[in-house]
Amino acid sequence: MIPIMSQFINRIFKDRIKKIVIIQFILLIPLLVVYSFTTNSINYLYNGLFQIIFALIIILNSVEQFILKKKGLSISFFILGILFVYISIQSYNLYLLRN
């Protein structure tokens, strides 16, 4: 059991910046908590928070790729992260219009 877990951890941290990966895992906890607040009815506030946290994880990934000199992946992740920030702002605006 332990060798399987150590192989999994080695794959996660292989060729990556460990501090950024740890921050991404720390952001994953509130992401799951916010996701648990969403129900069948759409709550635009929680949906927007979920998307902002997800965008932060993607932008951190783009910073990591930029540091590792992978420019193509860095630019694509950064654009994807900005797109999610824009979508989350739209969700928050829908929340304000609904209330």
N, C-alpha and C positions, 0 to 999 in steps of 0.2 A: 504494500500500500504506500509506504513512504517513498520508494523509488518512483512511483507513478506521479506523486505529488511534486517531487523534486524535478522531474522532467517537465512537468507543466510550468513550474515557476521559472525554470531555465529558458523555456520557450518564450515566456512573456517578457523576460528581461534581456534576451539575447539581442545584441545590436541595437539597444535602446538606451536612452538616458534614464537612469533609475529614479531620479528625483521627479521628473515629469510623469513617469508611469505611476509613481506613488500618489502624486497629486490627482491624477485621473481616477485612480481607485478611490481616493477620498471623496471626489466629486460624484462617484457612482453611488455612494450611500444616500445622499440627499436626492439624487435622481430617482432611486427606487422608492424613497419615502414619498416624494411628490407624485410619483406614478401610482402609488397605492391610494392617494386621495381622489384620483379620478374615478368616476363611476360611469354608469351607462349614459347618464345625461352629461352633456359636454359642459365642463366648467372651464371657461376660457382663462381664468386666472391661473389655475393649476397647470393648464395646458401650456400657457406662456412661460411659467416657471420651469416646467419640464424642458421646453425647447431652449431656454436660455442656458440651463445647465448643460444640456447636450451640445449646444453651440460652444460653450467654454471648453468642453472636452475635445471637440474637433479643432478648435483654434490652438489649444495646447499641443495637439498632435501635429498641427502645421508648424508650430514653433520648433518642435522636436525634429521634424523632417528638414527644416531650414538649417538647424544646427548641424545635422548629419550630412549636409550638402546635397540633399535630394530636392532640387529646386522645383521640378515638375509636380511632385507630390505635395510640396509645401504650398505652392500656389493654388492647387486644386482644393486642398483641405481648407485653406484660408477663405477661398471663395465660398465653399460649402458652409463654413462657419458663419460668415457674414450673411448668407442666405437664411440660415436658421435664426439669426438674430432679427432679421427683417420679418420673418414669419412670426416670431414670438411677439414682436411689437404689434403686429396686426392682430394677434390673438388678444393681447392686452387691450387694444382699442375696442375690440368686439366686446370684451368684458365691461369696459366703461360704458359703451353704448347700451348694453343690456340692463345696466343698473341705473 
